[in-house]
Amino acid sequence: MMDQIEQLLDQLSVEQYAQKLDLFNGSSIGQHVRHIHDFYATVTHASQKSTLDYSKRERNTKIEESSYMALTCLCNLRDKIEDCEEDQPIDVIADFTVNDNDQVLVKSTLGRELMYAYDHAIHHLAIIKMGIRHHFPECKIDENLGVAASTLRHRNHA
């Protein structure tokens, strides 16, 4: 998936990457890429702690504005992801309401949270693909961008 993101970013100009899109209600492709990065970064940071809180992710806006910065940060994440001990227990702070007092602690593992970050990224890549097709149809993108591996396997066996 990281290779797909890298290929995608190579296709877009700096302006296209950071442009606010009507289809995204004023968000940009860069904001979606930053969001993907944030979820993975939050999981890798949690490998050094005992808790993970997605609502307290970094939200580095430089990643939204610069595809070069996004590529650099995503490449750095690859090594950190590979170093994660998938069976490491972690407590996830579940944040379902606007009231801070209603948070719940859920038992998980780094491996499970990496799977969540992957599934979440696939979802955002599908959204990015729609935005590119609508706003930048001249860009050539991987047809499988934003499609889960299980869906690709199903399509191949259908």
N, C-alpha and C positions, 0 to 999 in steps of 0.2 A: 504494500500500500504506500509506503514512503517513496518507493520508486515512481509510482503513479503521480504522487503529489509533485515530485521533482520534475517529471516530464510536463505536468500541467503548468507549473510555474514558468518553465522555459518557453511555453507557448504564449504567455501573456506579457504585454508591455507593463511597465510600472503604472501607467495611467489606468489600464484595464484592471489591474490587480487591486488598486485602491479606490476605484470609482464606486460611488454610491449607486446602487441599482434599484430601480422602481420595483422590480420583481421580488427583491429582498427587503421591501419596506424601508429602503434607505441604507441598508447594510451593504458591505462590500464583500467581494471574494476574499480579500485580505482578512476581514473580520472573521469569516468562517474558518480560514486556515489558522488564524490565531487561536480560535476556540478549540480546534483539534489539538493544536500544540499544548494549550493550557491543560487539557484533560490528561494527556500523557505526562506532562511535566509534574502535575499534581500527584500522579501515581508514583513516579520515580522519586519525587521528594519524600513521599510517605514511606519509602523503603528505609529511610533513615530515622523514622519515627514509629510510633505505635498507632497513630490515628491518621485518617485521611478525611479531608473536608473539601469537597469540590466547590462549595460556595466561597471558599477563601483562595481560589486560584489566582495566579499572578496578574493575568490580563495585560501583558506587555504590548502596548499599542504600537511600538516600533515594528512589531511583526505584521500588524495590519497595514502599515504604510509601505513596507519594503519587502518585496519578494526575496531579495538577497538576504535580508535579515531572517526571514522565515526559513529559507533553505539552510542557513547556518545553524539556526536553533534546532531545526528538525534533524539535521545531521548529528548534532551533539546529543540529541535525545536517543538516537539509535543505540549508541554505546551504553547509555544508562539503562535503556529498556533491556538490552541483552544481559546486563549485570544483575537485574532483579532476580531475586529468589522467589519463584512463582508460588511456592508453598508457604511463604512467610505470612503468618497471621497478621491481620490488620483490622482495626476498628474503623468503620466508616460512619461519619456523622451524617445522618439522613436529615435533610433540610426540606421539608414539604410545605411549610407555611411561612408567613412573614413574621411570625412571632418567634423570637429566639428561644423562648422557653419550651417550645414544642419539638425540639430536636430529639432524634432517637439514635442510639448507637447500634450499629449492625455489624455482626462478625463477618469477616470476609478474608480473602487472601490477596496478595499482590497479583497472582495469576488471574484470579477472577476479575479484579479491577482492570487489569490490562485487557482482558477480553471485553469488558464494558467500554473501555476507551476505544478499542478497535471498532466495535459495533457502532458506537457513537460517531466515530470518524467516517465510517461508511455512509451513514445517514447524511452527514454534512457534505460529503463529496458528491452525493446524489443531488443535493440542493445546488452545489457549485456547478455541477454539470448542466442543470436546468438553466442557471443564470448565464452560463457561457453560450449555450445554444440559443438562448433568447437574445442576449445583448451583443454577443461577439461570434456570430455564426461562421465567420471566416477562420476561427481557431479550430485546429484539428485536435480533438481530444480522444482518448482511449474510450471505446464504447463500453468497456467494463468498469469505468470509473464510477464509483458509488454503487457497485453491485456486489453483494456479499458472496463469498466463496461458495457457500452452500447453494445459493441461487445459480451460480455458474455451473456447479456440478449437476444440479437438477436439469438445467437447460441442455447440458451435454448428454444426458441420459434419456431425455424425453423424445 
